Amino acid sequence: EVQLEESGGGLVQPGGSLRLSCAASGFSFSTHGMSWVRQAPGKGLEWVSGINAGGDYTYYADSVKGRFTISRDNAKNTLYLQLNSLKTEDTAMYYCANPPYCTADYCYTGVQRHQYNYWGQGTQVTVSS
C-alpha cells in the first residue's frame, strides 16, 4: 500500500519558518519525481514545488521562489519543504504528491488532482500574528 505522510505544519508568525516532511512508503520513492501542492482556505489547488528523482533538479512557483526550498533524502524515503519568510498568504494545507513527471527537463505544474499518482493527507500551515 502506497503511503505519503506529511508532518511539520503548525502555526507560525509572519516572517517565521517551518520545515515540512513527507515520509513515503509502498513504492520506489528514489525513482520518482515528487511535488508539493497546497490549498488555501476557500481556494483551489496551487502547485508549489517539484524535485526530480535524484534530487538535483528543483522547480518552484513564482509565489514561493527564493523563500521555499524543496529537497529529498532517498535513503530515508523522505521529501522535505523548508518554508522561510512566511507570509499570511502561505496559509494552506500542504500536500506531497507524486506527479506524472518531474525530471531534469520538465516538471508537471498542473493542479489536476487525478493527474497525480499518489497524494498524502496534508499538513496544515497557518501564518498569523
C-alpha positions in Angstrom: 0.0 0.0 0.0 1.3 3.4 -1.0 1.5 5.9 1.8 2.6 9.6 1.8 2.5 11.0 5.3 3.2 14.7 5.8 4.2 16.4 9.0 5.7 19.6 10.4 2.9 22.0 9.8 1.7 24.4 12.5 1.0 28.0 13.5 3.8 30.5 12.8 4.1 34.2 12.8 4.8 36.2 9.6 8.5 36.0 8.8 8.9 32.7 10.5 10.0 29.3 9.2 8.8 25.7 9.1 10.1 22.5 7.7 7.6 20.1 6.3 8.4 16.4 5.8 6.7 13.7 3.8 7.5 10.1 4.6 6.9 7.8 1.7 6.3 4.0 1.6 4.9 1.3 -0.7 6.6 2.4 -3.9 10.0 3.1 -5.3 10.5 6.6 -3.9 14.0 7.1 -5.2 12.9 6.6 -8.8 10.0 9.1 -8.7 9.9 12.8 -9.0 7.9 14.5 -6.2 6.0 17.7 -5.7 4.4 19.8 -3.0 0.9 21.2 -3.7 -1.1 23.5 -1.4 -4.7 24.6 -1.0 -5.6 27.7 0.8 -9.0 28.1 2.6 -11.7 28.6 0.0 -9.3 28.4 -2.9 -8.2 25.8 -5.5 -5.0 23.8 -5.5 -1.8 25.5 -6.2 1.4 23.8 -7.3 4.3 24.9 -5.1 7.4 23.0 -5.9 8.9 19.9 -7.6 12.0 17.8 -7.5 13.4 15.1 -9.8 14.1 11.6 -8.6 17.8 12.2 -7.9 17.2 15.5 -6.1 19.4 17.6 -8.3 16.8 19.5 -10.2 14.2 21.6 -8.4 11.3 23.8 -9.5 9.3 26.5 -7.8 6.2 28.6 -8.3 6.9 32.3 -8.6 5.0 32.9 -5.4 7.5 30.9 -3.3 10.7 31.2 -5.2 13.6 32.4 -3.0 11.6 31.6 0.2 10.9 27.8 0.0 13.4 25.0 -0.6 12.5 21.5 -1.7 14.8 18.6 -1.0 14.7 14.9 -0.6 16.6 12.1 1.2 16.2 8.9 -0.9 17.9 6.8 1.8 15.2 7.8 4.2 12.3 7.8 1.6 11.5 11.4 2.7 10.6 14.6 0.9 11.1 18.0 2.6 10.0 21.5 2.1 11.7 24.3 4.0 9.5 27.3 4.3 11.2 30.6 5.2 10.0 34.2 5.3 6.5 33.0 5.6 3.6 35.3 4.7 -0.1 35.2 5.7 -0.9 34.2 2.1 1.1 31.0 2.6 -1.6 29.7 4.9 -2.8 26.5 3.4 -3.0 22.7 3.6 0.2 21.4 2.1 0.3 18.1 0.3 3.1 16.0 -1.0 2.3 14.2 -4.2 3.8 12.0 -7.0 3.3 14.0 -10.2 3.1 12.3 -13.7 6.6 13.6 -14.3 9.3 15.7 -12.7 12.6 15.3 -14.4 15.8 17.2 -15.2 14.0 18.8 -18.1 10.4 19.3 -17.1 8.2 19.2 -14.1 4.4 18.8 -14.1 3.0 22.0 -12.5 -0.7 21.3 -13.0 -3.3 21.1 -10.4 -5.5 18.3 -11.8 -5.6 16.1 -8.8 -6.3 13.0 -10.9 -3.1 13.5 -12.8 -1.0 12.7 -9.7 -0.3 9.1 -8.9 -0.3 9.4 -5.1 -1.3 12.1 -2.6 -0.8 12.5 1.1 -3.4 13.6 3.7 -1.8 17.0 4.1 -0.3 19.1 6.9 -1.8 22.5 7.8 0.4 25.6 7.8 -1.1 28.7 9.4 0.7 32.0 9.2 -0.8 34.6 11.6 0.3 37.2 14.1 
